[in-house]
Amino acid sequence: MTAPTPSEKTACDENCNSCASAQPHSAPTGLPPKAKIDVRHVVLVLSGKGGVGKSTVSVNLAFALANHGKKVGLLDLDFHGPNIPKMLGIEDQRPAVLANAIEPVHVTGNLSVISMAFLLPDTSSPVVWRGPMKMVAIQQFLSEVNWGALDYLVVDLPPGTGDEALSIAQLAPNVRGAVIVTTPQDVAVMDAIKAAKFVEKLDLPVIGVIENMSGMICPHCGDLINLFSAGGGKKAAEDLGVPYLGAIPLDPEMVKAGDEGRPYILRHAASPTWKAVDSVMENLVAHIEADSE
Protein backbone atom coordinates (compact mmCIF):
# COMPACT_ATOMS: atom_id res chain seq x y z
CA MET A 1 0.00 0.00 0.00
CA THR A 2 1.41 3.43 -0.99
CA ALA A 3 0.95 6.69 0.87
CA PRO A 4 -1.60 9.13 -0.62
CA THR A 5 -0.29 11.91 -2.81
CA PRO A 6 -0.72 15.52 -1.62
CA SER A 7 -3.65 15.96 -4.04
CA GLU A 8 -5.41 12.93 -2.48
CA LYS A 9 -5.14 14.26 1.05
CA THR A 10 -8.09 16.08 2.60
CA ALA A 11 -7.31 19.76 3.00
CA CYS A 12 -6.84 20.88 6.60
CA ASP A 13 -9.15 23.68 7.72
CA GLU A 14 -6.93 24.29 10.77
CA ASN A 15 -9.93 23.58 13.09
CA CYS A 16 -8.25 20.84 15.10
CA ASN A 17 -11.08 20.39 17.58
CA SER A 18 -13.51 19.26 14.88
CA CYS A 19 -11.04 17.08 13.00
CA ALA A 20 -12.10 13.42 12.97
CA SER A 21 -8.53 12.30 13.43
CA ALA A 22 -8.32 14.21 16.70
CA GLN A 23 -11.37 12.52 18.27
CA PRO A 24 -10.83 9.53 20.59
CA HIS A 25 -12.11 6.19 19.34
CA SER A 26 -12.91 3.55 21.92
CA ALA A 27 -15.31 0.68 22.29
CA PRO A 28 -18.30 1.16 24.62
CA THR A 29 -17.48 0.17 28.18
CA GLY A 30 -19.40 -0.49 31.39
CA LEU A 31 -22.36 -2.64 32.39
CA PRO A 32 -25.91 -2.27 31.04
CA PRO A 33 -28.17 0.05 33.05
CA LYS A 34 -30.14 -1.37 35.94
CA ALA A 35 -33.74 -2.31 35.24
CA LYS A 36 -36.42 0.05 36.50
CA ILE A 37 -38.27 -1.98 39.08
CA ASP A 38 -39.55 -0.85 42.47
CA VAL A 39 -38.09 -3.45 44.80
CA ARG A 40 -36.35 -3.14 48.17
CA HIS A 41 -34.50 -6.46 48.18
CA VAL A 42 -33.58 -8.87 45.39
CA VAL A 43 -32.53 -12.31 46.64
CA LEU A 44 -30.92 -14.85 44.29
CA VAL A 45 -31.40 -18.54 45.06
CA LEU A 46 -28.59 -20.72 43.68
CA SER A 47 -27.28 -24.23 43.92
CA GLY A 48 -24.06 -25.68 42.63
CA LYS A 49 -25.86 -28.71 41.23
CA GLY A 50 -29.34 -29.89 40.35
CA GLY A 51 -31.52 -32.11 42.48
CA VAL A 52 -31.01 -30.35 45.82
CA GLY A 53 -34.51 -28.85 45.99
CA LYS A 54 -33.59 -25.29 45.05
CA SER A 55 -36.92 -24.52 43.36
CA THR A 56 -38.83 -26.06 46.26
CA VAL A 57 -36.89 -23.83 48.66
CA SER A 58 -37.55 -20.77 46.44
CA VAL A 59 -41.30 -21.41 46.35
CA ASN A 60 -41.62 -22.00 50.07
CA LEU A 61 -39.38 -19.05 51.02
CA ALA A 62 -41.41 -16.73 48.79
CA PHE A 63 -44.65 -18.08 50.23
CA ALA A 64 -43.35 -17.70 53.79
CA LEU A 65 -42.36 -14.08 53.13
CA ALA A 66 -45.77 -13.34 51.62
CA ASN A 67 -47.47 -15.09 54.54
CA HIS A 68 -45.72 -12.63 56.87
CA GLY A 69 -47.17 -9.64 55.04
CA LYS A 70 -44.31 -8.91 52.62
CA LYS A 71 -45.06 -7.95 49.01
CA VAL A 72 -43.17 -10.64 47.10
CA GLY A 73 -42.33 -11.35 43.48
CA LEU A 74 -41.06 -14.79 42.45
CA LEU A 75 -39.03 -14.76 39.23
CA ASP A 76 -38.35 -18.14 37.66
CA LEU A 77 -35.17 -17.82 35.58
CA ASP A 78 -34.66 -21.53 35.01
CA PHE A 79 -35.51 -21.16 31.31
CA HIS A 80 -34.73 -24.78 30.45
CA GLY A 81 -36.60 -26.33 33.37
CA PRO A 82 -39.20 -23.82 34.63
CA ASN A 83 -41.00 -25.71 37.40
CA ILE A 84 -42.25 -22.88 39.63
CA PRO A 85 -45.75 -22.62 38.05
CA LYS A 86 -46.27 -26.38 38.41
CA MET A 87 -45.32 -26.23 42.08
CA LEU A 88 -47.84 -23.44 42.66
CA GLY A 89 -50.64 -25.01 40.60
CA ILE A 90 -50.75 -22.13 38.11
CA GLU A 91 -49.12 -23.77 35.07
CA ASP A 92 -52.27 -23.30 32.94
CA GLN A 93 -52.40 -19.53 33.45
CA ARG A 94 -51.05 -16.91 31.06
CA PRO A 95 -49.88 -13.37 31.88
CA ALA A 96 -52.09 -10.60 30.53
CA VAL A 97 -50.71 -7.53 28.77
CA LEU A 98 -52.17 -4.28 30.11
CA ALA A 99 -51.06 -0.80 29.00
CA ASN A 100 -47.93 -2.21 27.31
CA ALA A 101 -46.88 -4.02 30.49
CA ILE A 102 -46.96 -7.72 31.30
CA GLU A 103 -49.14 -8.52 34.27
CA PRO A 104 -47.59 -11.24 36.48
CA VAL A 105 -49.67 -14.18 37.61
CA HIS A 106 -50.98 -13.43 41.09
CA VAL A 107 -50.92 -16.41 43.46
CA THR A 108 -52.13 -14.44 46.49
CA GLY A 109 -52.60 -10.75 47.18
CA ASN A 110 -48.95 -10.58 48.25
CA LEU A 111 -47.27 -13.03 45.86
CA SER A 112 -46.82 -12.65 42.08
CA VAL A 113 -44.95 -14.92 39.66
CA ILE A 114 -43.33 -14.71 36.23
CA SER A 115 -41.89 -17.76 34.49
CA MET A 116 -40.90 -18.87 31.01
CA ALA A 117 -43.36 -21.73 31.51
CA PHE A 118 -46.25 -19.29 31.06
CA LEU A 119 -45.05 -18.45 27.54
CA LEU A 120 -44.50 -21.97 26.17
CA PRO A 121 -47.09 -23.77 23.99
CA ASP A 122 -47.10 -26.73 26.37
CA THR A 123 -45.10 -28.20 29.25
CA SER A 124 -43.03 -30.42 26.94
CA SER A 125 -41.75 -27.55 24.74
CA PRO A 126 -37.98 -27.08 25.12
CA VAL A 127 -36.27 -23.70 25.20
CA VAL A 128 -33.24 -23.72 22.88
CA TRP A 129 -31.54 -20.39 23.53
CA ARG A 130 -28.05 -18.96 23.62
CA GLY A 131 -26.91 -16.45 26.22
CA PRO A 132 -27.89 -13.17 24.46
CA MET A 133 -31.52 -14.28 24.13
CA LYS A 134 -31.63 -15.11 27.82
CA MET A 135 -30.32 -11.65 28.71
CA VAL A 136 -33.05 -9.99 26.62
CA ALA A 137 -35.69 -12.13 28.32
CA ILE A 138 -34.33 -11.24 31.77
CA GLN A 139 -34.45 -7.53 30.87
CA GLN A 140 -38.09 -7.94 29.83
CA PHE A 141 -39.03 -9.94 32.92
CA LEU A 142 -37.63 -7.14 35.07
CA SER A 143 -38.53 -3.94 33.21
CA GLU A 144 -41.66 -4.87 31.26
CA VAL A 145 -43.56 -6.67 34.02
CA ASN A 146 -45.95 -4.74 36.25
CA TRP A 147 -44.54 -6.03 39.53
CA GLY A 148 -45.74 -3.05 41.51
CA ALA A 149 -43.88 -2.08 44.67
CA LEU A 150 -42.15 -5.15 46.11
CA ASP A 151 -40.47 -5.82 49.42
CA TYR A 152 -38.71 -8.90 48.01
CA LEU A 153 -38.02 -10.34 44.59
CA VAL A 154 -36.96 -13.97 44.99
CA VAL A 155 -35.10 -15.18 41.89
CA ASP A 156 -34.97 -18.92 41.27
CA LEU A 157 -31.89 -19.60 39.13
CA PRO A 158 -30.88 -22.75 37.26
CA PRO A 159 -28.18 -24.98 38.76
CA GLY A 160 -24.59 -23.95 38.18
CA THR A 161 -22.91 -20.65 37.42
CA GLY A 162 -24.08 -19.58 33.97
CA ASP A 163 -25.55 -16.68 31.99
CA GLU A 164 -28.72 -16.27 34.01
CA ALA A 165 -26.92 -15.52 37.28
CA LEU A 166 -24.49 -13.15 35.56
CA SER A 167 -27.29 -11.26 33.82
CA ILE A 168 -29.58 -10.85 36.81
CA ALA A 169 -26.66 -9.65 38.95
CA GLN A 170 -25.93 -6.97 36.34
CA LEU A 171 -29.51 -5.93 35.55
CA ALA A 172 -31.47 -6.09 38.81
CA PRO A 173 -31.33 -3.21 41.31
CA ASN A 174 -30.85 -3.74 45.04
CA VAL A 175 -29.45 -7.26 44.80
CA ARG A 176 -28.75 -8.07 48.44
CA GLY A 177 -26.92 -11.28 47.64
CA ALA A 178 -27.46 -14.98 47.09
CA VAL A 179 -28.75 -17.88 49.13
CA ILE A 180 -26.93 -21.16 48.44
CA VAL A 181 -29.03 -24.33 48.70
CA THR A 182 -27.32 -27.67 49.27
CA THR A 183 -28.04 -31.11 50.57
CA PRO A 184 -25.77 -32.48 53.33
CA GLN A 185 -23.61 -34.94 51.36
CA ASP A 186 -20.07 -34.04 50.31
CA VAL A 187 -20.73 -34.07 46.55
CA ALA A 188 -23.48 -31.46 46.86
CA VAL A 189 -21.52 -29.37 49.38
CA MET A 190 -18.49 -29.28 47.07
CA ASP A 191 -20.61 -27.77 44.30
CA ALA A 192 -22.32 -25.39 46.73
CA ILE A 193 -18.92 -23.97 47.67
CA LYS A 194 -18.21 -23.38 43.96
CA ALA A 195 -21.50 -21.49 43.70
CA ALA A 196 -20.55 -19.36 46.71
CA LYS A 197 -17.15 -18.54 45.18
CA PHE A 198 -18.96 -17.58 41.95
CA VAL A 199 -21.21 -15.18 43.87
CA GLU A 200 -18.16 -13.56 45.46
CA LYS A 201 -16.64 -13.00 42.00
CA LEU A 202 -19.77 -11.02 41.13
CA ASP A 203 -19.01 -8.76 44.13
CA LEU A 204 -22.20 -9.92 45.85
CA PRO A 205 -22.47 -11.24 49.39
CA VAL A 206 -23.54 -14.76 50.19
CA ILE A 207 -26.54 -14.16 52.43
CA GLY A 208 -26.27 -17.66 53.78
CA VAL A 209 -26.42 -21.40 53.23
CA ILE A 210 -29.54 -23.55 53.55
CA GLU A 211 -29.20 -27.29 54.10
CA ASN A 212 -32.17 -28.91 52.38
CA MET A 213 -33.29 -32.56 52.78
CA SER A 214 -31.58 -32.53 56.15
CA GLY A 215 -32.74 -35.81 57.62
CA MET A 216 -36.22 -37.34 57.61
CA ILE A 217 -38.48 -38.34 60.47
CA CYS A 218 -39.52 -41.95 59.96
CA PRO A 219 -43.35 -42.02 59.76
CA HIS A 220 -43.37 -45.45 61.41
CA CYS A 221 -40.90 -45.30 64.31
CA GLY A 222 -40.37 -41.55 64.66
CA ASP A 223 -36.56 -41.80 64.49
CA LEU A 224 -34.46 -39.35 62.48
CA ILE A 225 -32.98 -40.93 59.37
CA ASN A 226 -30.06 -39.07 57.75
CA LEU A 227 -30.61 -40.20 54.17
CA PHE A 228 -28.01 -37.81 52.77
CA SER A 229 -25.66 -37.60 55.76
CA ALA A 230 -25.94 -34.52 58.00
CA GLY A 231 -24.24 -31.22 58.79
CA GLY A 232 -22.64 -30.59 55.40
CA GLY A 233 -24.42 -27.28 54.85
CA LYS A 234 -23.48 -25.96 58.27
CA LYS A 235 -19.85 -26.93 57.77
CA ALA A 236 -19.81 -25.27 54.34
CA ALA A 237 -21.14 -22.05 55.86
CA GLU A 238 -18.47 -22.17 58.56
CA ASP A 239 -15.70 -22.80 56.02
CA LEU A 240 -16.94 -19.93 53.84
CA GLY A 241 -17.44 -17.60 56.80
CA VAL A 242 -21.07 -16.90 55.88
CA PRO A 243 -24.31 -17.27 57.86
CA TYR A 244 -25.94 -20.66 58.21
CA LEU A 245 -29.65 -19.99 57.70
CA GLY A 246 -30.83 -23.39 58.88
CA ALA A 247 -31.85 -26.88 57.84
CA ILE A 248 -35.05 -28.09 56.20
CA PRO A 249 -35.94 -31.76 56.76
CA LEU A 250 -36.94 -34.04 53.94
CA ASP A 251 -40.70 -34.47 54.02
CA PRO A 252 -42.60 -36.69 51.55
CA GLU A 253 -45.58 -34.37 52.01
CA MET A 254 -43.55 -31.44 50.63
CA VAL A 255 -42.73 -33.51 47.54
CA LYS A 256 -46.41 -34.35 47.16
CA ALA A 257 -47.41 -30.71 47.61
CA GLY A 258 -45.07 -29.63 44.80
CA ASP A 259 -46.37 -32.30 42.44
CA GLU A 260 -49.98 -31.38 43.18
CA GLY A 261 -49.36 -27.64 42.87
CA ARG A 262 -50.53 -26.92 46.41
CA PRO A 263 -48.02 -24.90 48.47
CA TYR A 264 -46.92 -26.89 51.49
CA ILE A 265 -48.09 -24.24 53.98
CA LEU A 266 -51.72 -24.61 52.93
CA ARG A 267 -51.97 -28.04 54.54
CA HIS A 268 -48.99 -28.35 56.86
CA ALA A 269 -48.58 -25.01 58.61
CA ALA A 270 -48.06 -26.72 61.97
CA SER A 271 -45.58 -29.37 60.80
CA PRO A 272 -41.91 -29.44 61.88
CA THR A 273 -40.82 -29.03 58.25
CA TRP A 274 -42.87 -25.88 57.76
CA LYS A 275 -41.59 -24.50 61.07
CA ALA A 276 -38.07 -25.11 59.73
CA VAL A 277 -38.90 -23.22 56.50
CA ASP A 278 -40.36 -20.35 58.53
CA SER A 279 -37.26 -20.24 60.72
CA VAL A 280 -34.99 -20.11 57.65
CA MET A 281 -37.09 -17.27 56.26
CA GLU A 282 -36.85 -15.31 59.51
CA ASN A 283 -33.06 -15.76 59.58
CA LEU A 284 -32.86 -14.62 55.95
CA VAL A 285 -34.88 -11.48 56.62
CA ALA A 286 -32.87 -10.69 59.76
CA HIS A 287 -29.57 -10.83 57.87
CA ILE A 288 -30.87 -8.76 54.93
CA GLU A 289 -32.48 -6.10 57.10
CA ALA A 290 -29.38 -5.82 59.28
CA ASP A 291 -27.11 -5.40 56.26
CA SER A 292 -29.46 -2.80 54.72
CA GLU A 293 -29.45 -0.46 57.72
NUFIDREN-543316 format. One line per field, with one value per residue (C-alpha): x negated, y negated, z. Coordinates in steps of 0.05 Angstrom, whole numbers. Example, Ala and Ser with C-alpha at 12.3 -4.5 7.8 and 13.67 -1.06 7.14 Angstrom:
residues 2
X = (-246; -273)
Y = (90; 21)
Z = (156; 143)
This chain:
residues 293
X = (0; -28; -19; 32; 6; 14; 73; 108; 103; 162; 146; 137; 183; 139; 199; 165; 222; 270; 221; 242; 171; 166; 227; 217; 242; 258; 306; 366; 350; 388; 447; 518; 563; 603; 675; 728; 765; 791; 762; 727; 690; 672; 651; 618; 628; 572; 546; 481; 517; 587; 630; 620; 690; 672; 738; 777; 738; 751; 826; 832; 788; 828; 893; 867; 847; 915; 949; 914; 943; 886; 901; 863; 847; 821; 781; 767; 703; 693; 710; 695; 732; 784; 820; 845; 915; 925; 906; 957; 1013; 1015; 982; 1045; 1048; 1021; 998; 1042; 1014; 1043; 1021; 959; 938; 939; 983; 952; 993; 1020; 1018; 1043; 1052; 979; 945; 936; 899; 867; 838; 818; 867; 925; 901; 890; 942; 942; 902; 861; 835; 760; 725; 665; 631; 561; 538; 558; 630; 633; 606; 661; 714; 687; 689; 762; 781; 753; 771; 833; 871; 919; 891; 915; 878; 843; 809; 774; 760; 739; 702; 699; 638; 618; 564; 492; 458; 482; 511; 574; 538; 490; 546; 592; 533; 519; 590; 629; 627; 617; 589; 575; 538; 549; 575; 539; 581; 546; 561; 515; 472; 401; 415; 470; 430; 370; 412; 446; 378; 364; 430; 411; 343; 379; 424; 363; 333; 395; 380; 444; 449; 471; 531; 525; 528; 591; 584; 643; 666; 632; 655; 724; 770; 790; 867; 867; 818; 807; 731; 689; 660; 601; 612; 560; 513; 519; 485; 453; 488; 470; 397; 396; 423; 369; 314; 339; 349; 421; 486; 519; 593; 617; 637; 701; 719; 739; 814; 852; 912; 871; 855; 928; 948; 901; 927; 1000; 987; 1011; 960; 938; 962; 1034; 1039; 980; 972; 961; 912; 838; 816; 857; 832; 761; 778; 807; 745; 700; 742; 737; 661; 657; 698; 657; 591; 617; 650; 588; 542; 589; 589)
Y = (0; -69; -134; -183; -238; -310; -319; -259; -285; -322; -395; -418; -474; -486; -472; -417; -408; -385; -342; -268; -246; -284; -250; -191; -124; -71; -14; -23; -3; 10; 53; 45; -1; 27; 46; -1; 40; 17; 69; 63; 129; 177; 246; 297; 371; 414; 485; 514; 574; 598; 642; 607; 577; 506; 490; 521; 477; 415; 428; 440; 381; 335; 362; 354; 282; 267; 302; 253; 193; 178; 159; 213; 227; 296; 295; 363; 356; 431; 423; 496; 527; 476; 514; 458; 452; 528; 525; 469; 500; 443; 475; 466; 391; 338; 267; 212; 151; 86; 16; 44; 80; 154; 170; 225; 284; 269; 328; 289; 215; 212; 261; 253; 298; 294; 355; 377; 435; 386; 369; 439; 475; 535; 564; 608; 551; 542; 474; 474; 408; 379; 329; 263; 286; 302; 233; 200; 243; 225; 151; 159; 199; 143; 79; 97; 133; 95; 121; 61; 42; 103; 116; 178; 207; 279; 304; 378; 392; 455; 500; 479; 413; 392; 334; 325; 310; 263; 225; 217; 193; 139; 119; 122; 64; 75; 145; 161; 226; 300; 358; 423; 487; 553; 622; 650; 699; 681; 681; 629; 587; 586; 555; 508; 479; 468; 430; 387; 371; 352; 304; 271; 260; 220; 175; 198; 225; 295; 283; 353; 428; 471; 546; 578; 651; 651; 716; 747; 767; 839; 840; 909; 906; 831; 836; 787; 819; 781; 804; 756; 752; 690; 624; 612; 546; 519; 539; 505; 441; 443; 456; 399; 352; 338; 345; 413; 400; 468; 538; 562; 635; 681; 689; 734; 687; 629; 670; 687; 614; 593; 646; 628; 553; 538; 498; 538; 485; 492; 561; 567; 500; 534; 587; 589; 581; 518; 490; 502; 464; 407; 405; 402; 345; 306; 315; 292; 230; 214; 217; 175; 122; 116; 108; 56; 9)
Z = (0; -20; 17; -12; -56; -32; -81; -50; 21; 52; 60; 132; 154; 215; 262; 302; 352; 298; 260; 259; 269; 334; 365; 412; 387; 438; 446; 492; 564; 628; 648; 621; 661; 719; 705; 730; 782; 849; 896; 963; 964; 908; 933; 886; 901; 874; 878; 853; 825; 807; 850; 916; 920; 901; 867; 925; 973; 929; 927; 1001; 1020; 976; 1005; 1076; 1063; 1032; 1091; 1137; 1101; 1052; 980; 942; 870; 849; 785; 753; 712; 700; 626; 609; 667; 693; 748; 793; 761; 768; 842; 853; 812; 762; 701; 659; 669; 621; 638; 611; 575; 602; 580; 546; 610; 626; 685; 730; 752; 822; 869; 930; 944; 965; 917; 842; 793; 725; 690; 620; 630; 621; 551; 523; 480; 527; 585; 539; 495; 502; 504; 458; 471; 472; 524; 489; 483; 556; 574; 532; 566; 635; 617; 597; 658; 701; 664; 625; 680; 725; 791; 830; 893; 922; 988; 960; 892; 900; 838; 825; 783; 745; 775; 764; 748; 679; 640; 680; 746; 711; 676; 736; 779; 727; 711; 776; 826; 901; 896; 969; 953; 942; 983; 969; 974; 985; 1011; 1067; 1027; 1006; 931; 937; 988; 941; 886; 935; 953; 879; 874; 934; 904; 839; 877; 909; 840; 823; 883; 917; 988; 1004; 1049; 1076; 1065; 1071; 1082; 1048; 1056; 1123; 1152; 1152; 1209; 1199; 1195; 1228; 1286; 1293; 1290; 1250; 1187; 1155; 1083; 1055; 1115; 1160; 1176; 1108; 1097; 1165; 1155; 1087; 1117; 1171; 1120; 1077; 1136; 1118; 1157; 1164; 1154; 1178; 1157; 1124; 1135; 1079; 1080; 1031; 1040; 1013; 951; 943; 952; 896; 849; 864; 857; 928; 969; 1030; 1080; 1059; 1091; 1137; 1172; 1239; 1216; 1238; 1165; 1155; 1221; 1195; 1130; 1171; 1214; 1153; 1125; 1190; 1192; 1119; 1132; 1195; 1157; 1099; 1142; 1186; 1125; 1094; 1154)
